[in-house]
């Protein structure tokens, strides 16, 4: 007999959880001396914040992309990915 999947009902939105994660990464990074580990934590914080912005943008109909994602979106249009319109 197969195991049943554990179902979890989230009490916070995905965006809220990403923002909290970014804050935890920033707080951990601030406690470290400059170096590789600190830079990696700051990078993860930035990634979580951008993911929160992107999630927020994708859930709202008829909205323009956030300004912080403008360069990211332009890079994908010219990258030659299948389905892109060059």
N, C-alpha and C positions, 0 to 999 in steps of 0.2 A: 504494500500500500504506500502511495506517495505521501510525502509530508505536505501539510497545508502551509500556504504562504502566510506570513504574519502581516496583517494589515495595520497600518498606522494612520490615524487621522491627525493631520497637522493642525495645530492651533494657531500658528502664525503663517502669514503668506510667504511664498518663496522669496519675494523681494526683501521682506523684513529679515528673513533668516540670512540672506546674503549680506545685508548691511551689518547685521550683528557679527557675522564671521569676519568681515572686513575690519570692523572695529577691534576685534580680538587680535587679528594679525598685526594691526598698527600698534596696539598697546604692547604686544610682545616685542615688536621691532624696536620700539622706543627704549626698551630696557636693555638693549644690546649695544655693544660698541660697534662703530662702523666696520663693515666687513661683509663677507659673502652671505652669511646667515641672515644678517639684517636686511640685505638687499633682496634676498629671496622672500622674506616675509613681507616686505614692502610691495614686491611684485605680486604676491598672492592677494594682498589687500586691494591693489589696483584692479586685478582681474575680477575679484568679487564685486567691487563697486561697478565696474563696467557691465558685468553680468546682471546686476540688479537694474541698471539703467536700461539694458537691452530687454530684460524681462518686462519691465514697466512699459517700455515702448511697444513691445509686441502684444501686450494685453489690452492696449487702448486703441480702438479703431480710428483710422484716418488721422494719425498724428505723424509729424515729421520725426526723423531719427534724431536722437540727442546730438548736440554739437560735438561732444567728445568722441562719438563714433563716426564722425564724418570721414576722417582719413581711413578708417578701417573699411567702410563701405565703398569708398572710391577705389581702394586697392583691390578689392574683390572684383570690381567691374572690369578692370583692365588686366586681370591675371590670366585670362584664357581658360577659366574653369568651364567644364561642360555645362551648357545651358546658359552661360553668360552671353550678353549681347555686346559684342565688341564692334 
